[in-house]
Amino acid sequence: MVALGLIERRPGGGRRIEHHLTPSGEQVLAAGHRIADEVLATCFAPWTRPTVRRC
């Protein structure tokens, strides 16, 4: 992901290395969330509210 420019590694406390999203990584994450939302909406569209509440 570093090579793709989606994250960068930064030194943390002690021996820890922190991973942070780059602006490109934020865009990819947002696109992934939109796709996941669409898939979930499609999967659960046939369910009625009473069915969802029983789960």
Secondary structure by P-SEA (a helix, b strand, c coil): ccccccbbbbbccccbbbbbbcaaaaaaaaaaaaaaaaaaaaaaccccaaaaaac
